[in-house]
Amino acid sequence: HPSGKQCQGGLGGGDGGGYRETGEEHQDPHTLGLRCRVNGSTVQDSSTEQLVFKVPTIVAWISRIVTLSPGDVILTGTPPGVGVFRKPPVFLKRGDVVECEVDGIGTIRNRVV
């Protein structure tokens, strides 16, 4: 995404995609659509409206424990549809293509190796 910050892996970190949003582009972070597709089939379709706790509450709680710095990433979990809880369970396999999309931000696409 052209307005985001380029991601870099670091100590204790992992890949977060090519860019990060600064938050200035979105008025309300609690109304963003979220989708996950595996091999083109939608397996998760939700919204940040479903977060149990709103972003300011999450940041305030974490800030009591650790010092947050610009660029830190807070992972909040995943919407319904996780493969292990499906009936029958569905697991990723080598060659599957997984796409995760957030409205207004973009899509990250990875192939399982």
C-alpha positions as CSV (number, residue, x, y, z in Angstrom):
1,H,0.0,0.0,0.0
2,P,1.6,3.3,-1.1
3,S,0.8,5.2,2.1
4,G,2.0,2.5,4.5
5,K,5.4,2.1,6.2
6,Q,7.7,-0.6,4.8
7,C,7.9,-3.6,7.1
8,Q,11.2,-5.0,8.4
9,G,11.6,-8.2,10.5
10,G,13.5,-7.7,13.7
11,L,14.5,-9.3,17.0
12,G,11.5,-11.2,18.3
13,G,9.5,-10.2,15.3
14,G,8.0,-11.9,12.2
15,D,6.9,-11.0,8.8
16,G,4.1,-8.6,8.7
17,G,3.8,-8.0,5.0
18,G,5.3,-5.4,2.7
19,Y,3.8,-2.3,4.4
20,R,2.2,-1.1,7.6
21,E,-0.6,1.5,7.9
22,T,0.0,4.6,10.1
23,G,-3.6,4.8,11.0
24,E,-4.0,8.3,9.5
25,E,-5.7,6.9,6.5
26,H,-8.7,5.4,8.4
27,Q,-11.1,7.4,10.5
28,D,-12.5,4.4,12.4
29,P,-10.4,1.2,12.8
30,H,-13.4,-0.6,14.1
31,T,-15.3,-0.8,10.7
32,L,-12.8,-2.6,8.5
33,G,-13.8,-5.7,6.6
34,L,-11.5,-8.7,7.1
35,R,-11.3,-11.8,4.8
36,C,-9.2,-14.8,4.4
37,R,-9.2,-17.0,1.3
38,V,-7.5,-20.4,0.8
39,N,-7.1,-21.3,-2.9
40,G,-9.6,-18.7,-3.8
41,S,-12.4,-19.9,-1.4
42,T,-13.4,-17.5,1.4
43,V,-12.9,-19.3,4.8
44,Q,-13.2,-16.2,7.0
45,D,-15.3,-13.1,6.4
46,S,-15.7,-10.7,9.3
47,S,-15.0,-7.1,10.5
48,T,-13.0,-5.3,13.1
49,E,-16.4,-4.4,14.6
50,Q,-16.2,-7.9,16.0
51,L,-13.2,-7.1,18.2
52,V,-14.0,-7.9,21.8
53,F,-12.0,-4.9,23.0
54,K,-11.6,-1.6,21.0
55,V,-8.1,-0.5,19.9
56,P,-7.7,2.2,22.6
57,T,-8.5,-0.3,25.4
58,I,-6.0,-2.8,24.0
59,V,-3.3,-0.2,23.7
60,A,-3.9,1.1,27.2
61,W,-3.8,-2.4,28.7
62,I,-0.6,-3.5,26.9
63,S,1.0,-0.2,27.8
64,R,0.7,-1.1,31.5
65,I,3.0,-4.0,30.9
66,V,5.4,-3.0,28.2
67,T,6.5,0.2,26.5
68,L,5.1,0.5,23.0
69,S,7.0,2.2,20.3
70,P,6.0,3.5,16.9
71,G,5.8,0.6,14.5
72,D,5.0,-2.1,17.1
73,V,2.4,-4.6,16.0
74,I,-0.4,-5.9,18.3
75,L,-1.9,-9.2,17.2
76,T,-5.5,-9.5,18.4
77,G,-6.6,-12.9,17.2
78,T,-8.6,-14.2,14.3
79,P,-12.3,-14.2,13.3
80,P,-14.4,-17.3,13.2
81,G,-13.6,-19.9,10.6
82,V,-10.3,-21.3,11.8
83,G,-9.7,-24.7,10.0
84,V,-9.1,-26.8,13.1
85,F,-12.6,-26.0,14.4
86,R,-14.4,-26.7,11.2
87,K,-16.4,-29.9,10.8
88,P,-14.6,-31.8,9.4
89,P,-11.3,-30.0,10.3
90,V,-9.5,-28.3,7.4
91,F,-5.7,-27.9,7.5
92,L,-3.4,-26.1,5.1
93,K,-1.1,-28.2,2.9
94,R,1.9,-27.6,0.7
95,G,1.0,-25.5,-2.3
96,D,-2.1,-23.9,-0.8
97,V,-2.4,-20.1,-1.4
98,V,-3.6,-18.1,1.5
99,E,-4.8,-14.5,1.0
100,C,-5.6,-12.2,3.9
101,E,-7.4,-8.9,3.1
102,V,-8.3,-5.8,5.1
103,D,-10.6,-3.3,3.5
104,G,-8.8,-0.1,2.5
105,I,-5.4,-1.5,3.3
106,G,-4.8,-4.4,1.0
107,T,-4.1,-8.1,0.6
108,I,-1.2,-10.3,1.6
109,R,-0.8,-13.5,-0.4
110,N,1.5,-16.5,0.6
111,R,2.0,-20.0,-0.7
112,V,2.4,-22.8,1.9
113,V,5.7,-24.5,1.5
